């Protein structure tokens, strides 16, 4: 009981630190402190990884792998070198693939027909937006197509699970799916349609969605471990 209480106290304190970080990052953005802004995403990732490491007894490797690739992406986007940016794009694609795989494993999904059906509206929306966009550099077109497909598959997995496989994970998975898809949608709109606007219009919202979505993912995995809904690797 004491160990459980200590874990809860640590989790609550770290959660408070995480959302305090969001507040300070928004202030830094408003004041154009770029060095602090660049450290935000890596800091959030490391904090969530540490939180999971300290609170979980399972410490599933499938939790860490997507975050490692996300961390690589967060570092790569700080550079302007074409090859480093390409590494970042490959890393974020692997990150999304690993997330999809982990969620399928987490919820023991075996029927993929609902997922294939649920993909259709997301693919249609992102394809239409991509067709309308006129600010996309030629070299970014195909990576963007790949990201659109992966995000559509991810959203379809979450949506189909909500209707077909309700369990104790459903709430956190739905929150994670909604926040993550919203984050991608906002970034997509910003980069493809509203790139002329200053970043202060979108960066604070992106920070909130980024930290909140991956915190929801952490809660999703911890809830799964508590209810023994999957076997650890």
Steps between C-alpha positions, in 0.01 A plus 500: 500500500784739586675418171177568310456834675860598422441413135182710495677794661784477248255474210299800620814709556641411158164575335498841665856559378401397147210742474700774671754449222226569246418829672863617504550395139199705390647802680835432330325486163325830559835656594685332208746304716588254222757301699237416761246417228735251333543312827126454555424184303814307606430602862141374483609170345775438758265594785229257387756222446637558851147509642419164341831349609441601862131405526478183289604157612457356150717756318389371163760560229220588258434812704859623469564429131249752352626769736862439399411566135290800603799634692721458192243694296481776761876546480522475120244776441734743674738479203459627145730247334301301242636160606434559869145612421454182295611293799239684703228419247596133496506493881153653536364247247648211701364664815145497361534141376617385843214687669247330273656160567507559876135610511393195297694275737373688804136447406550156342338611175448211259220625276646756258191552285365784723841667480499486119153654496596771751807598296286625209376831648842595639680423175234696311534807722881512496516424127258783427699742715821391331341559160393852603834596653718726287788567741656151505860473371543222244745309722244495784210359299569127526610505867177687571298236314663228713424694820139548389460127447658409834294755694185376323580140598569609858173696523310208345643257758391729783154564352428134423616398847260750655202332335613138478721426800399704803697429816669691780752641248238655274479840670877566507547358150225727368652803672844414363361446149301824502790711629759343268283531190414859590869578542582361156203680344610835648861452385375398154280809468777726631770369264284458189257791517603758759879496492508879461355551848738538797560178700350654816156427350552124505798413721322532839213279384748251356693488828185430700385228259846339479553469876138410575478232230812312610402530864169338398701226328692444824171474692366260238793263543498524881126427509561197278768374734279548804214304345721236339347550158817401321802281558827679537773427250 
